[in-house]
């Protein structure tokens, strides 16, 4: 292939008219208007790209009302065997599901989480029979703000767990916990602003708009996206989209960036594509809380002593692709020989592309007993998970885990495991 020739500076008569690699270069001769036109065109392209390089941050989004729902199901299966003392094949298969609902508003916010899992396991030993296990749990937290424009709140929380262990003949009694207290702070879901920025980039790319939207318009567009449930409730599950999209179009018109008088088929298609594509959650803000609680019922049917809990949740997005989250909790049971439990979850989530997410987390738990001669117990788990979206709701999730334990009595232990699973997102 013939090397392309590049322009060189001929203002210095001693300069050799060649590039460092020896490729000859051509002098800037010819019609000066040709180069002027090319320069103007180049500046226009750069200007178009700069117009969508927004200085806006996800932390700028403070829309007070938002609802988030996520629901997943997944399944696992593995088989194993050995040649030492048996010919029986062992296996384990099961499935699980989870649901999360989060609402944020000025007067109050709440979270509801639910999970269920079931599994069947058989060992490789000759004559071993299959063992069944299952678990169902629900937890909720409600924060009521004392004044709508402030961050002080009171809260109540409850959790129920009902389970059957693999080697037990019957299920345990339900474990029921309750808690109440006070707190300060707010957390805001800014995922819709990330979606608004993506729409804006696509609108410019496909000529639907002549330039990027100003930051104020992006915030207004994100607020409209956040009101999907409101439009669905008002206009019904089928008709609501045309009114919802019309409100988005009005934002573009008011911003003065429309290339034509309407979104058109391409504009509507770009909105739909952005809204249905996988999008990792983006949150910002923090909440601190402290409260008292009690275990109303335990797995063995007994009731527990009162508890004290303090917790801090912190979220920070960096750019549009990176999310950092940390949750720390300190709790204890008010009884003789008090044991303090310190737990921390640190997460770093990175969106490599629209189809690949990378989640990394470090979970640590330390039990600190006050009894004489009792040793601290520390457990830590480091995990790294890739989410490859096979389609918008279906993902393949390879994961690596490293676990470390030290009970202060025997030497510290560690192990690692490689996992893989298929997850389907219902909501």
N, C-alpha and C positions, 0 to 999 in steps of 0.2 A: 504494500500500500504506500502511495506517495505521501511523504510527510507534509502536514499543513504548514504553510509559512505564516509567521507572525510579524507584526510591525515592530520596528526597532527605532530607537532615537538616533537621529543622524546629526544632531546639533553639535556633537563633539567629533571633529574630523579624525581624531585618533582612535575612535571606537571601531572595533571589528564588527562588520555587519553579519554576525552570526550569533545563534543562541549558544549557551554554555555547552550543549551536547553536540555542537557542530552543525546543527540544521541551519541552512541559510534563511535569513529573514528579508522581507521586502521593505523598501522605503515607503514612507507615507506620501505617495504622490497620487495624482489623479484629481478628480473632482472633489473639492473641499466640501461641497454640499452633501455628497454621498456620506462622508464621515459624520457630518453634523446631524444628518437624518438618523444615522445609526445610533449616535450618542443620545439623541432625544428619545428614540424608541427604547434604548436600554434604560434610561432614567425612568421612563414610564413604567417599564416592567418592575424595576426596583421599587418605585413608588407604590405600585399595586400590591406588591408583597408586603411592603411596610405598613400599608393601610390595614392589614388584618393581623399585624403583630401587636396585639392589644397589650396595654400596660395593666389591664384589669386582672385582679387576683380573685381566686375562689373565695377568699375571706371577705371580699366586698359584698357578697350576697348575704343579706340579712332578712329576707322575706320571712315574716313571723309565722306563717302557717304552711305546713307541708306534711304529707303523709307518705310513708315508705312501707312497701310490702315486699317480702321475699319469701319464696317457698321452694324447697328443693326435695328431690327424692334421689336415692342412689342405691346401688346394689353391689355386693362383693361375693366372690367365690374363689376358693383355692382348694387344692387336693395335695396330699403328701403321702409318702410311704418310706419304708426302709427295708433293708435286706438282712437285718441282724437276727430278729427273733419273731417276725411276723410277716404275713403276706397280705394283711388287711390294709386297705387304703383308707387313710384318714381324710376328712374333708371339713370345711367350714363354709357355710353360705348364709347370707342374710341380707337385710336391707334396712334402710333408715330414711326418715323424712324429717324436715324441719320447717318451721314457719316463724317469721318475724314481722311484727307490725310496730311501726314507730310513728307517733304523731307529735308535731311540734307546733305550738301556738303561743300567743301572748299570755293568756290566763293559765294554761296548764300544758303539760306534755306527758305522754305515757309510752311505755314499751310493753309489748306482749311477745314472749317467746314460747314456743312449744316444740317438742321433739319426741320421736318415737323410733324404736329400733327393735329388731327381732333377729335371732340367729339360731342356727342348728349346727352343732359341732360333734364330730366323732373322732376319737383318738385312733392311732394305728395299732394299739395293742389288741391281740386276738380276743374276740368276744366283747370288746367295748361297744357299748350302745350309744346311740345319738342322744345328746343332751340339748334341751331347748332353753333359751333365755330371752327375756324381753324387758323393755324399760319404756315408760311413758312419763314425761315431765312437762309441766307448765309453770311459767313464772311471769309476774307482771310487776311493774313499778309505775306509780302515778305521782307526778310532781305538780303541786298547786302553788302558783306564784301569788305572793301576798298582794302585789300590785302589778298590773299588766306591763308597765314600762320599767320594772325593776327586775333584779335577778335573785332576790331572796325567795325561797320556797319552803313549803313543808311537803313531806312525802310519806307514802305508805307503800309497802311491798309485801308480796306473798309468793310462795313457791311450793309446789306439790310434786313429789316424785313417787311413782309406783312401779315396782320392779319384781322380777323373778330371776334369781341367779341360776346358772347352768346346773349346778349340782344340788339344788334344793327341790324338794317335792312339791312345794307350794310357794305362792308369792308372799313376799314380806308385807307387813302393814304399810300403809302410805306414810311417807315422811312429809310433814307439813311445817313450814317455817313462815313466820310473820315478822314484820319490821316496820318501824315508824321513826321519823326524825325530821331534821331541818337541813337546808343546804343553800348553796349560792352558786350561780353561774347559769349559762345556757349553752346548748350545742345546736348547731344548724346544719342541715343537710344541703350542701351546695352542688350536688350532682347535676341539677337542672341547669346551672350556669355553665358547666362543662358541656352539656348538650347544646346549649345556645351558641357557644363558641364554635362547636363543630358545624352547626347549621350555617353560621355566618361564613365559615371557611368554604363550605360547599356552595353556598349562594354565589360567592365571588368566583369560584372555580368554574361553575357552569353558566356564568353570565346572567344569573337571575338578578343580581345586584351589581351596581357599577363600582362599588367600593365596600370596604368593611364597615360595619355598623359602629357608631360611637358607643362608648361604654355604658352610658345611661340607657340607650336602647337595648343593649344586651341584657342589662339587669331587668328591664321591663319584659323582654322576651322570656327570660328564665322564670319570672313570676307567673307568666301565662302558662308555661309548660307545667309549673308546679300545681296549677289549678285543674288538672285533668279530672280529678274526682268530682270537683264542683260542676264541671260541664257535663260529665256523665250523669250525675244526679239530676241535673236540671233538664237535659234534653234526651236522656235515654241512652242505652248502651250502643245503639246503632247510629243514631242521628248526631250524636254530640260532636263527632270529629269535624264536621263541616263548620260548626260554629267555633270550635276550638281553633282550627286552622285559620278561620277568618280573623280572629283576634290577633293571631301571630302576624298575618298579612298586614293588619292595620298598624302594627308596630313598625314594620318595614316602610310602609307608606309615610308615616309620620316622621321617620328618620330621614326621608328623602334620598334613599339609596336604591330604589327600585329601577331596574332597567326598562321595564314595561309597566303597564297599568295593573297587572295582577301577577300572582305567583306562577300561574300556568301549571301544566302537567308536570314539568320537570321540578318546579319548586315544591309542589305537594309530595312528589316522590322522594326528594331529598329530606324533607321533614320526616316522612315515614321511615326512611332508611336509618336516620340518626336515632329516632325514638326506639326502634326495635333492636338495634345492634347492641351487643353486650357492652355494659358500661359499669366499671367498678365504682362503688360508692365513694363520695368525697364529702367529708365532714370537717367542720372547724368549730372551735370554742372549747370550753371546759366546764365541768361541774364538780363541786366538792360537797360531800354530804356526811353526816354523822347521825347515828340513830341507835335505838335499843330494839331488841327483838326477843323472840322466844321460839323454841321448837315445840309446837303443840303436840306433835306425835312423831315418834321415830319408827324405824323399821321393825323394832322388836315390840312395838305397842306402847312403850313408855313415853313419858313427856320429859322435856329437857329443861335445863336452867336458862335464865335470861342471858342474852348476849349483847355485846357492844360491838359496833362496826363503824369504821371510818373509811371513806372511799373517795378517790380522785380519778376522774376520767378526763383525758386530754386528747384533742384531735387537731392535726395541722396538715393541710395540703401544701405541697410545694410545687408550683407550676400546675399544669393540668394533669400530669401523669403520675405524680408521686404523692402518697398519703402516709403520714406517720401517726400512729395511735399508741397511747399508753394508758393502762388502767392499773391502779394500785389500790389494794385494800388491806386493812389491818383489822382483825377481829379477835374476840376472846369470849370465853364462856365464864360467867360469874359463878364460880364454884371453888371448892378447895383445890389447891394445886393448879392454879390458873395456867393455861397454855395460850400464848399469843401466836396467831397465825398471820404471817405476812405473805401476800400473794401479789405478783406483778405479771402483766402481759404487755409486752412491747411488740408492735407490729410495724413492718414496712411493706407497703403494697406498691408495686410499680406496674404501670401499663406499658408493656413493650410495644404493642400494636393494638389495633381494634379487635384482634382475634387472639391475643396472647397476654395474659396477666401473670405476674410473678409475685407470690405472697410469701413473706418471711416473718417468722414470729419466734420470740423467746419467752417461754413461760417458766416462772420460778415460784416455788413455794417453800417457805421456811416455817417450821413449827418450833417455837421457843418456849420450853417448859420452865416453870419457876420452882418446881420441886427439887429438893437437894439431890445432887449427883445425876440428875436427868440431863441427857445430851440433846443438843439441837438436831433437828432433822431437816435436810435440804434436798429438794428435788428440782431439776431443771430439764427442760425439753426445748431443743432448738429444731425448728422445722422449716423446710423450704419447699414450696409447692408451685408448680406451673399449671396454669389453666389454659388448655388449648381448646378453643371453642370450635367444635365440629360444625355446629350451626348456632343460631342465636341462643337457643335454650340448652343445647347439649354440649357438654365439655368432657374432655379427657384430662385427668388430674394426677400426674405422677408426683410423688412426694418423697422426700428424704427426711428422716427424723434421727436426731442424736439425743439420747437420754443419759443423764448423770444423776446418781443418788449417793448421799452420804448421811448415815444415821448416827455418826459419831461413835459407833461401837465397833463395827467391822470396817475393813478397808472400803473406800468408795468404789462403787460399781458404775459401769457405763455400758451401753449397747447402742446399736444403730439398726435401722430398718428402712427398707425401700417399699413404698406402697404405691398402689395405682387404683384408680376407680373411674367410673363413669357417672356423671351427675347430670340430672335433668332439672332445669329450673321451671317450676310451674308458674311463678309470678315474678 
